[in-house]
Structures are given as structure tokens and as C-alpha cells.
Amino acid sequence: MQIGMLWLDSDRHADVALRIERAAQYYRAKYGRQPNLCLVHPRTAGDQPPRQVSGLEVRTSRSILPDHFWLGVEERNKAKLASVGQAA
């Protein structure tokens, strides 16, 4: 994912899946398409982070600030080609 939307949700009492869903709802309303990837800081994700929320793949990344969610569309074909090229 090269371009995405950064979303701040500081409601630490809410479940991380709910926080991701709120961000995804805003993304759909603003951009008119469904995101398929959400990056979240490991501390925000918690001990048992969900792997998927409403069709979004959820990954942890220390490069994302705590309580922030980076949502966007990862092109699946490009991701597969990149991983094949790295394996060679």
C-alpha cells in the first residue's frame, strides 16, 4: 500500500475491531471504495490482534503511531509480484 488514509481514534476503551470499523466506514464514505488493508501499532492492536475486520486485513507495524490506523487498498497482484521477485 503506497497511499492511504491515516485515522486517529483515541478511544482506548473501545475494542480495536470497533475502532478499525469506524475508520473503514469513514474511508468508504469519503473515497467511495472499500479499503482492504489496515496497519496499526502493535500496542494499539493488543495481545490478540484481529487478523481481519469487516473484510480488511489487519497488520501491525511499529511505524504507525499508537492509536492511529492507516487504511487503504493494497493491490494484490502487485504484492504477489513483489514477493515473487524478492524470493529470487
N, C-alpha and C positions, 0 to 999 in steps of 0.2 A: 504494500500500500504506500503510494507516494504522496497522495493528497487525502486529507480527511478533515473531520471537524473535531476540535478539542472542546470537551464539555466538562464543566466543573459542577460537581454535586457534593456539597459538604455535609449532607445529611447522613452522618455516620451511624445513626440509629436504624436507618433503613437497610434492608438486605441488599447486597451488592447486585443481585439479579434485578431487583426493582429499580435500582439506580441506573443500571445499563438499559433497561427497558424504557425509562423516562428519556434518556438520551436518544435512543433509537426512534422513539415517537417524534421527538423534535426534528431529528435528521430527516425522517420521512416527510414530515410536513414542510420543511424548508427546501429540501432538494428534490422531492418527488420520486425518490427511489429508495429501495431497501438497502441499508448497509449490510455487509456480510462479515465484517471483522471489527472487533473491539479490543483495543490494547489498554491494559490497566496496570497500575503499580502493584507489585506483589502484596504490599501491606494493605492496600485497599481491597484487593481480591480476597484476602483472608486465608485461613488454613486449608479450606476445601473450596477453592475457586470453581465456579461452574465452567464446564468446557463449552457449553452453548447456552444462549439465552435468546429465545424467540427467533431462531434461525441465524443468529450471529455466532461466529466462532469467537471465543474469548481466549486471549493470550495475555500472559503477564510480561511486563517489561519494566526494568528499573529506569529506563529513560523517560517514562511517563511520570509526572508529578503525582504524589498521593492525592486522592480524591478527584483526579481528572480521568477522563475517558476519551480515548482517541478512536473515533468511529469513521469508517469509510468502506470503500469497495476494493477488495483485493482481486485483481484479475487472476483467475485460477489458471488459465493457460500459461500466462507469463510466469507465475510462481512455479509451475511444473517445469517449464523450460529452464528456469534459473537453477532449480535444484538438480536437474539432469546435467547441466553444464558444469556445476560445481563438483559433481561426482566424478567427472572425467579426469 
